């Protein structure tokens, strides 16, 4: 039983450190485990515990990635001053590189696009253009910044999108290249509404 209990602790600690949690009070952690297992009255409900954990993780992530947040704010602020850039209430910024013709897609439509995505430092993280293969997906099946922008486009349009982190991959980031709280730039060409 000692080895089993210790092994549970090892696995739990690995899961915590994988989520960026390296500091905690082991006594209180053990008390919380014991109270649940022994059906004791809890100091906080499971719902409150979830809220406390999510709040802590969000603040921890913001502290760790404050430079990404600040870089995005500075970039978008300066970018918004350019006359060709349109700034929407959501915070999404875009410029029209080429205007298309026809109808705008609806959120439930499927579209085929070519795109080229970069970080604000110019690093390419994904590009259907470089792969030479357009991407087809539902309008409402992509990041919020794209959902909003695609509905403003007509077939043949090409927009450059400047997507704040909260309309992109937020506090999670995506893959190895898109760090949490990253502002992203996409050149998006709407080839057709399927």
C-alpha positions, 0 to 999 in steps of 0.5 A: 500500500505504501508503494501504491500511495507513493506511486499515486503521488508521483503520477499526480505530481507529474501531472501538476508539473506538466500543467505548470504547477510547481508550488503547492502546500503538500499538507493541504493537498493531502488533506483535500485528498483525504477529505474526499476519500473518507467522505469528510465535509469539504472546506470548499465544494468541488465547484468552488475548487474548480473555480479556484484552480482555474483562476490560479492557472490563469494568473500563473499563465499570465505571469509566465507569458506576460511578455507575449501579452505585452508584445501583442498589445504593443503590436496591435496598438501601433498597427491600429494607427495604420489607415488601411487597418480596420479595427472591429469591436471584438479587437480583431484587426484586418486590411483588405488586400483584394476584394472579392465578389458574391455572397458572404459565407454564413457561420454554418457554410463550408469554405475553401481558403488559402492562408499563411499564418505568422507570429508577430515576429514574422515566424511562419507557423502554418501555411496552406500556400507553402504546402500548395494545398488549400484548406476546407472547413466550416466557418464556425469550426476555426478560431474566433478571429477567423469566424468573424473575418470569414463572414466579412469576405466574399469569394476571391477576397484576400484579407490580412488578419491581425488576431489578438490572443483572445480571438486566437488560441488564448491562454493555451497556445497551440503546438510548439510554435504558438505560445500562450497569449500569442497575437497572430497574423494571417493572410487569408484568401477565400477561394470559394464557399462550398 
